[in-house]
Every structure is written in structure tokens, then in C-alpha cells.
Amino acid sequence: MNGTALYERPPASASWRIALPHSAAAVPVARALVRAALAELEHGADSDTAELLTAELVANAVEHTVGDTPIELVVELLPTGCQVEVHDPDPAPPGSLTLPVDIEPDPWQEHGRGLLLIRALSSSCGHRPTGAGKAVWFTLPTVPAQRRPV
């Protein structure tokens, strides 16, 4: 080495956008796509958490919107983390995604925890209107290499 420091350029942004069927079959496909996107660039975001939260967003889009219009999955990888969006045709905001909930979920119910998980495990989350409905999103930061599981 000649005494000069090595400069590592941050990886470029990358994004994937794919239409998914408006059915429960979209959930495992979305999970696999997120895992593949994060693995392809050896991205430092927690892929297990990304998969879980993506599954929640896709399941909510399928369950709480009517019709057979495809939903859309958008995965964007940035040097600082990843953002996942799910677009659906319903313009109504998703429950209490960004508001604190004073009521605990009923422990006997199978539903009602997805948005709570998204709020608790993501670094940020939200929703925005789109021309064809809404996009619901979350972000996860990259995890430093020394803290990543092997």
C-alpha cells in the first residue's frame, strides 16, 4: 500500500417494482422478492424484518381492498437502508399506522397486530395517496456489518 486511504463508494441506489396478484398468493411472492433484492446487493438491511413487514403490508392490501386490481410492490435499496412500498387501489388510509393506539390488541384475535408490528420494527412508516389509490411504506436502516448475524 502506498499510504493512501482506500475510499469505498457507497453502493448506488437500486429499485424493483412489480405487480402482484390481488390474492393471498402475493404474500409469499413479495417475501421472496424482498429477500432476493436485499441479497442481490448484499444489502445491510435486516432481511428477516423486511420480509415480515412486507408480508404484513401485502396481506393488508389484499385483505382490505376490493376487486382484482393488482397490487404493486416497490423495493428501493439506498446506501442508508431500504424502503418498501405496497400500492393498492383503495385511497382510504390504513387504520392507525402512524398514530399511537391506546387499545391493546385482543389476545384471542388472529388479526390486529400487523400495523403495530410495522410501527414497532421499522425506522419509519407511513402512507401517501397515489393517482390510483395509496402507497403504504416502511423503511429499515442498514445494519453495520459487525452486528449482522452470520
C-alpha positions in Angstrom: 0.0 0.0 0.0 1.3 3.4 -0.8 -0.1 5.2 2.3 -3.3 6.5 0.6 -6.5 5.6 2.2 -8.9 3.4 0.4 -12.2 5.1 -0.5 -15.2 2.9 -0.7 -18.0 4.5 -2.7 -21.4 3.9 -1.2 -23.4 1.4 -3.3 -25.7 3.0 -5.8 -29.5 3.0 -5.3 -31.4 0.2 -6.8 -35.1 -0.4 -7.0 -37.5 -3.0 -8.0 -41.2 -2.6 -9.0 -43.5 -5.5 -9.6 -47.2 -6.1 -10.0 -48.6 -8.8 -7.7 -52.0 -10.6 -7.9 -54.7 -9.3 -5.7 -54.7 -12.6 -3.8 -53.1 -14.3 -0.8 -50.6 -15.8 -3.2 -49.0 -12.4 -3.4 -47.7 -12.7 0.2 -45.0 -15.4 -0.2 -44.0 -13.9 -3.6 -43.5 -10.5 -2.1 -41.4 -12.0 0.8 -39.2 -13.9 -1.7 -38.7 -10.7 -3.8 -37.7 -8.6 -0.8 -35.2 -11.3 0.3 -33.8 -11.6 -3.2 -33.5 -7.8 -3.6 -31.6 -7.5 -0.3 -29.4 -10.5 -1.0 -28.5 -9.4 -4.6 -26.6 -6.4 -3.5 -25.6 -7.9 -0.1 -27.5 -5.0 1.4 -27.2 -4.4 5.1 -30.8 -4.1 6.0 -32.3 -6.9 8.1 -33.9 -9.1 5.6 -36.0 -11.1 8.1 -37.6 -7.9 9.4 -38.1 -6.6 5.8 -39.8 -9.9 4.8 -42.1 -9.8 7.9 -43.2 -6.2 7.4 -43.6 -6.7 3.6 -45.8 -9.7 4.3 -47.9 -7.6 6.6 -48.3 -4.7 4.1 -49.2 -7.1 1.2 -51.6 -9.1 3.3 -53.4 -5.9 4.4 -53.6 -4.7 0.8 -55.1 -7.9 -0.3 -57.5 -8.3 2.7 -58.7 -4.7 3.0 -59.2 -3.7 -0.7 -61.8 -5.0 -3.0 -61.6 -6.1 -6.6 -59.0 -7.9 -8.6 -56.8 -4.9 -9.5 -53.1 -6.0 -9.0 -51.2 -4.5 -6.1 -47.7 -3.2 -6.6 -44.6 -3.9 -4.6 -41.8 -1.3 -4.8 -38.4 -2.1 -3.1 -35.8 0.6 -3.0 -32.3 0.0 -1.7 -30.3 3.0 -0.6 -26.9 3.3 1.0 -28.6 4.2 4.3 -31.3 1.4 4.3 -34.3 0.2 2.3 -37.8 1.4 1.7 -40.6 -1.0 0.8 -43.9 0.3 -0.6 -47.1 -1.5 -1.4 -49.5 0.3 -3.7 -53.2 -0.7 -3.7 -56.3 0.7 -5.4 -58.1 1.9 -2.2 -57.5 5.6 -1.3 -58.5 5.1 2.4 -55.6 5.4 4.8 -54.5 2.3 6.6 -56.0 2.3 10.1 -53.7 3.6 12.7 -50.4 3.1 11.0 -48.9 6.4 12.1 -51.0 7.1 15.2 -50.4 5.6 18.6 -53.0 3.1 19.6 -54.3 3.2 23.2 -56.1 -0.1 22.9 -54.1 -3.3 23.2 -54.9 -6.0 20.5 -57.3 -8.7 21.7 -55.0 -11.7 22.6 -57.7 -14.0 21.3 -58.0 -12.5 17.9 -55.8 -13.6 15.0 -55.8 -10.1 13.4 -55.0 -6.6 14.5 -51.2 -6.7 15.0 -49.8 -6.0 11.6 -49.7 -2.2 11.8 -48.4 -2.5 15.3 -45.5 -4.6 14.1 -44.8 -2.2 11.2 -44.7 0.8 13.6 -42.6 -1.1 16.2 -40.0 -2.7 13.9 -39.4 -0.1 11.2 -37.4 3.1 11.5 -40.3 5.0 9.9 -43.5 4.2 8.1 -46.5 6.0 6.6 -48.8 6.2 3.7 -49.5 8.6 0.8 -52.1 9.0 -1.8 -51.3 7.9 -5.4 -53.1 8.5 -8.6 -54.7 5.1 -8.4 -55.2 4.7 -4.6 -52.5 4.8 -1.9 -49.0 3.6 -1.1 -48.2 2.3 2.3 -44.5 2.1 3.2 -41.8 1.4 5.8 -38.1 2.0 5.9 -35.3 0.0 7.6 -31.8 1.2 8.2 -28.7 -0.8 7.2 -27.2 -2.8 10.0 -23.5 -2.4 10.5 -21.5 -5.4 9.2 -20.2 -6.3 12.7 -23.7 -6.6 14.0 -25.2 -8.7 11.2 -25.9 -12.3 12.0 -23.8 -14.8 10.2 
